Amino acid sequence: MAAFHVSASNARMLIRYLEESGVDVCGLARAAGLDEDASAVEAQISADRYRALMEESLRRSGDEQLGLHLGEATGREHGGHLLACMMLNCADLGEALALQCRYHDIVDSQGALLLLIEGGETRLGWQPYSRRRKEHEGFDHQLADWIIAALVAVIGELTSGRAVIREVRFARPAPGDDSEYRRVIRAPLRFGAGADEILLESSSLSIPIALADPGLLAALTGHAERILARLGAAESWAGRVSEQLARLIHARTPSLSEVARELGVSARTLQSRLTEENTQFTRLLDESRRLLALDQLRDSEASLGEIAFMLNFSDQSAFTRATAKPAWGRSPSC
């Protein structure tokens, strides 16, 4: 089972949209695991938490077309995210869409964006890596609506409405009333198409983007590559566990069950995945405690005993042994 992630900025955008629409958002950010550190461009939440946030948002808003409306809003404010800034500085629409596909995992790793050029027609599609259980089918539809509507809006913004969209296709069944889809998409629609995709005239790919800055794009691309590399490293189960431990260990010593819950899997499944990677939860926990201990030794004025107690070492000598290992640098007695 893959542990997919979603950009924390997407979750914050959803909550902001609800708040601006007059919906009670009390407790949503906390339930989604959003904290002060979730403002960084690479901050992520688990896809399961994101799904729960979306389903609760649907319940509170009563908006059966919430994904569609979020996509429309994303197009209006798309300039604030790293990926959007990169697209704005591409030479033309084709480069911008290729870049969107390349770095989509920074925003959402639940699926892939695919760009396929076939003569005079270009298909830009969203393909989820896995379909969820039947009870989550509504979320799948809302997510696809959000992504496709946002892409339509961004294509329009980047080209000042000059791109020619031949058709927009949705895998979901046709709604009873498609008038809201027609208002937002403003292109020929097809439901039950077996895929979620936008069909463009290939000639539209050469439409230049006004005010593009190649130098700025190069700098932003380097930053995006570094983020993508970090996210890729965190895709191992050991990496995901270490990421959660680093977040939780400041307040308490997290248990295997607690970390598994944060990652949306059972404790038994997490234990099995770590075994497959030739590691154990206790080993990763010890490593996280040693890293935090070394940070405390460097930055804190607390005594060794106080740091040992805070990090739940059995006593000061156990703390000394843990931090004195060669892999962790000098001992606290140095």
Secondary structure, 3 states (H helix, E strand, C coil): CCCCEEEHHHHHHHHHHHHHCCCCCCCHHHHCCCCHHHHCCCCEEEHHHHHHHHHHHHHHHCCCCHHHHHHHHHHHCHHHCHHHHHHHCCCEHHHHHHHHHHCHHHCECCEEEEEEEECCEEEEEEEECCCCCHHHHHHHHHHHHHHHHHHHHHHHHHCCCCCCEEEEECCCCCCCCCHHHHHHHCCCEECCCCCEEEEEEHHHHHCECCCCCHHHHHHHHHHHHHHHHHHHHCCCHHHHHHHHHHHHCCCCCCCHHHHHHHHCCCHHHHHHHHHHCCCCHHHHHHHHHHHHHHHHHHHCCCCHHHHHHHCCCCCHHHHHHHHCCHHHCCCCCC
